[in-house]
Amino acid sequence: MNPAYSKYLLAADVILLIHFLFVAFVVLGFIFIWIGYFTKQKFARNAKFRICHIVTMGIVLCEPQ
């Protein structure tokens, strides 16, 4: 296999992993916030977590179509 080609494959895999983790954080964060709210868990009121979550949702909202 061509070494340059394998670099592109690795880069594609890294981008895919980052994208998957980003989407998982947005979706699971939304679910965890609701679960935490109704079960009165502390993590649901963690300001840093909530701010990071709202910023990531804003990034998704601002992506070009």
N, C-alpha and C positions, 0 to 999 in steps of 0.2 A: 504494500500500500504506500502511496505517495505521502511523505511526511507532511507536506503542506496541506494535503487533503485531510489528514487526520487532525490537524490543528483546527480546521473549519468544523469538523465533526465535534470536536471537544467544545469549541466555542458555542455551537448550536445546542449542545447538551447543557452547558452552563446557563445559557439564556433561557432554555426551557425550564430548568430547575428553578431559576429565580422567578420566572413568571408564575410557575405553579405555586411556589411559596407565597408570593404576593397575593394571588387569588385566594389561596387557602386562608391567609391572615384576614382578608376582608370578609370572606363568607363565615369562617368559624368565629372570628371576632364578633360579628353581628349576632350570631347564635349565642355565644357565651355571654355577651352583654345582656341579652334578654333573659337567659337562664339565671344569671347572677342577680339580675334585678328582682326577679320573682322569688328567688330563694334567699335574698338578702345577703349575698356574698360580698366580701370586701373588694375582690378584683374587679367587679362590675363598676365600682365607683372610683377606681384608680385613675387619676387624672392623666398620667403619662400614657397609659394604655389607651384611654379614650381619645386623647389628642392624636396619638399615632394612628389610631384607627380612622378617625375622621379625615386626617390628612391623606391617608392612602385611598379612601373613598373619593376624596376630591381629585386626586391624581387620575383615578379611573374616569371620573366625570369629565375631566378636561382633555382626555385623549381624543385625537382626531378620529373621525369616523372613517 
